[in-house]
Amino acid sequence: MTSLQQPILRTDISGMPLEWMTYQDAVRLYHLEQVAYTCGHTLYRIHGGYNARTGLRSLVDVNSIIATTGAMQGNLKDNPAYRPPLNNATLFRRDDHLCLYCGERRPVRELSRDHIKPISRGGIDTWSNVVTACKRCNNLKGNRTPEQAGMQLLAVPFAPTHAEYVYLQGRRILADQMAFLRAHFPRRSPLRERLESMSA
């Protein structure tokens, strides 16, 4: 039996990934008849109360992926100018918990956000100007660009699409959810390449 902690992937009616949700929130959407269709496999069979008139007990099968009706910023996700919010957790996952200067994989407590062009020199806090760095390399680089510090970046930073961002937010992603998300990654996505190399 699947743990009740396993999140459900919610999409809009066109199939664009939107967010992760709990089984309780998913059941509420089933009850409100906002689930247009489902994909993946059945994760949970939730038993509810008994109908006073019929004596029948309510039952909801919750799938791992549900497409829903209603407004949920779907148009925003299709906008090429859209940039997901930047935070350390998703940044570190984007860079696979590797320091992009020394190449070592470190635990989260030893990682930091480095601005390639420092803020004090006109750099901005955006996906394309930040990389994961171990605290040692970040201190070594200091208030300089990589060129000034004589440190080479191991990868080019990129802003994830919304589908990639949903993937980066996920903690326990099932195989069917992963396949669904990957189908929405850009063809030349560094995340797609990483996942393909892991499964090769």
Secondary structure, DSSP 8 states (H G I E B T S, - for coil): ---TT--EEEE-TT--EEEEE-HHHHHHHHHTT-EEEEEEEEEEEEEEEE-TTT--EEEEEEEEEEEE-S-SSHHHHT-TT------HHHHHHHTTTB-TTT--B--GGGEEEEESS-GGGT---SGGGEEEEEHHHHHHH-SS-HHHHT---SS------HHHHHHHH-SS--HHHHHHHHTTS-TT-HHHHHHHHHH-
